[in-house]
């Protein structure tokens, strides 16, 4: 999963759209959260401004936010 996310990040940096791929990847991240939790936290870069983060960080942060909201319920 780390390699997949890294590849998607590279694609974003090169100006490509990852819409359909991202839908499938994000489903897997959420579906197997116990396996991918640390990966999500790494790519979310929670303590940094978006200008200092990965290209895929905004998309990963959406997942991280959804996960944290589910934990509070």
Buried (B, 14 or more C-beta within 10 A) or exposed (E): BEEBBEBBBEBBEEEEEBEEBBEEBBEEBBEEBEEBEEBBEEBBBEEEEEEEBBBBBEBBBEBBEEBEEEEEE
